[in-house]
Amino acid sequence: MNKRFLILSVLLVGIFLAFRFCGNKPEQEKVPEQKPAPLSSAVSGSFTESFAKMLQSYYSLKEAFMNADTVKANSAATMLSANSDSLKVEEITGDTSGTIRETAKYFAGTISGSAKALSAEPKTEDKLREFNMITDALWGLTRTVKYDGEKVYYQFCSEAFDSTGAYWLSNSIDKGNPYISNKTCSEVRDSLDYGRK
């Protein structure tokens, strides 16, 4: 009998402890999940003007490649580098974290460095590879600062660089492309139009 009583007592104590510590716990205060606020900023007219100059020098570079004119490409690359260096990123306001300004500085520096490298490259293929890197950085910059001066098209040629493909930006839909002159290889992959409200 003592043996049964002891087993029953241990079993009851085990059940009691299980309910006590594993059973219905009072709900702890739920802390609402903090979602990061979307990054937003405003840009001044002088920033937009400096961005437009940089974008126009990029378009001149693109046109030079479309016409297979490396002399004009070198000249446009030099202008693009200067306009990237003078981009007025300090005119980006409302960016309390500074993230947008820092990202814009990074992209502008990448554009400037690649433009300088492009004009120094002796081979056209190497110039075009730099142009492709400039395009990536400029697309990222355009999206970061939400440039609202004009619609920007993001175009693609699948046959560029031995069919690995490459992108470029345009202010209108191009039928040709800067990577393979005299060949129609152009597809609009995306566009940005932050000016449209």
N, C-alpha and C positions, 0 to 999 in steps of 0.2 A: 504494500500500500504506500509506503514512504517513497518507493521508487516511482510509482505512478504520479504521486503528488509532486515530486520534484520535477519530473518531465513535463507535467502539465503547467507548473509554475514557470519553468523556463520558457515554455512555448508561449504562455500568456504575456510574459514580460517582453519576449521577442516581438510579438504582435503589437503590443503597446508601443514599444520603441519605434517599430516600423511606421506605425500611423503617426506617431509624434513627430518624427524627423523626416519622413518621406511622404507623408500624406498631404492633404490640402494645405499648402502654405498660403498665407495671406499674400495677395498680389503685391509685389513691390511696385513702388511708384514708377510708372513708365515715363522715361524721359524722351520727349519727341526727338526723332532723328534730325540732326542738323544737316541740311542740304546746303552745299556751297552755293553762294549767290552767283548768278551768271556774271561774267566779266562784261563790264560795259564802260564805255568812255565816250567822250565827245572830242571832236577835233576842231581846231580853229580854221579860219579861212586860209591863213598862211601855211598851215600844214597841208591842207588840201591842194593848195597851189604848188607846193614843193613836191608833193606826191605826183601830181599831174605831170610836172616836168620830168620826173624820173620815169614815169610810165611812158611818156612820149619818146624819151631817148631809148627805152626798151623797144618800142614799136619801130623806131628807126633801125635798130639793130636787127630786128626780125625781118624787116623789109630788105635790108642789105643781104641777108642770107637767102631770102627768097629770090633775089636777083643774082645770087652767086657772086657778090661783089665784096671780097674780103678787105679791100682798102676802106670802103665805106663802113664795113663791119667793125674794123679797128677804130675808126673815128667815132662811131656810135658807142662802142664799148667804153672809150675814154670819157665821153660825155655822160654815159650811164653811171660810171664810177663816181664822177664829180657830183652828179645829182643825187646819188645815193648817200654820199658823204655829207651833203648839205640838207638832207631830209630833216625837217623840223620836228623831230620826235618829242622835243620838250613842250610842244604845243598841244600834246594829247592831254586832255584834262578829264577829271572825273574818275581817274584810274587810281583809287585810293591805295591799292596794294602795290602799284608800280609794275605789275606783271605785263600789262599791255605795252607800256613804254619800253621795258627791258626786252620783250620779245621783238618789238619793232626795231630796236637798236641792233639786235642780233641779226635779224633778216637783212636790214640795210647794210650791215657790215659784210655779210655773206655775199650780197649782190655786188657790192663794191669790189671785194677781193676777187670774185670770179670774173668780173668785167676786166679788171687789170690783168688777170691771168689770160683771159681770152685774147686780148690784144697782143700779148707776148708770145702766144702759141704760133709756131710756124705752119703747122698742118691744119687744114680746114676741118678735118674730122675732130681734132682736139679742140678747136674753137667751138664747134657745135656741141661737144660734150660740156664745155663750160657754159654755153648758152642754155643747155638743158638744166644745169644746176641753178643758173640765174632764174630760169622760169619757175622752178620749184620754190625757191626762196621768195620770189615776187608774188606768186600765188598765195603762199602762206602769209606774207605781209599784207596783201590786199584783204584777205579774210580776217586777219587779226585786227586791223584798224577800221575795217568795214568802210573802205573807201567808197564814197558816194558821188564821185565826180561824173562817172559814166559807166555804162555796162561793160563788163570785161568777160570775154569768152575764153574758156579753157579748152583748147583743141588738142587733138592727138593724131599722130601718124603711126600706124602699127608697123610700117616697113622701115622706119628709121633704125639706125644702128643694127643692121643685120636682123631685122624683124623683132628686135626687143622692144621697139616703140619709144616714142618721146613726145613730150608735150610742149606747147607754146601758148602764149596769151595773145589776144587780139581784141581790138575795139569793134570789129565786124567779123562776120563769118568768112574765113579764108577758104578758097577752093584749093589753092596750092599749099605748100608747107615750106618751112625754112630748112628742113633737113635733107630733102631730096629735090633739088631744083628741077623745074619743068616736069614735075610728076604730080598728078592729083592724088593726094593721100591725106585726107583731112576729115576729121570727125569731131563734132562738138561733144565734149564729155560733160561740161558743166558751164555755168555762167554765174556771175555775181552782179546784182543790180541793187545796191543799198540805197541808191538815190530815189528809187520808186517807193513811195509811201503807201 
